[in-house]
């Protein structure tokens, strides 16, 4: 065997080594973008920057909201600017793509974000909010329920950023909700495709699997037992995770977070 052939053989063996393969950084799937089903141009990151630029006072309002979330320990569960997304039908309704909720409603999202941090993200990975606060006029136009808690910033509709399918999403989130949802007063609902809803106004659930059965049958049963204590759900619920985020890591998670 020639020296050149031997070197090529060694190189080939090295490139196929499992150890070598594990050292390569994992890249996110370029095709995976479930938010595209709900986020149109204008409600994306360039749209957010343009929305801020149109009215200089908006930057101060966003900063105040971000500081409040930071003081409550939930500023970096999801990017602050994504929590400002209104309804997916904002264009049809002639509304703004983003909105800073009234300060009187800010406290309502804290428990929701805690549940997302402690149980949703550990179970399904990072999530992206596609709709949060909707003022009453926009909520009505967008077809929201008259008593929708989106009007009070308690609710976040989101999609998972890690590749999955609808059944797997339900299988991961429903046992956790049955075990821990009542303690957080969490409502968990599933819509078409991968969009799901979390709020912290009342323990309840809705949505069905593609074949027609209830998405979270055990949660539904528990929610209709009045004040009976929930029993242990089938499956293993994720343990709460307390995340300490350094300033540099926080900036990487939320690059558009306002400066304090």
Order of alpha helices (4+ residues) and beta strands (2+ residues): alpha-alpha-alpha-alpha-alpha-alpha-beta-alpha-beta-alpha-beta-beta-beta-alpha-alpha
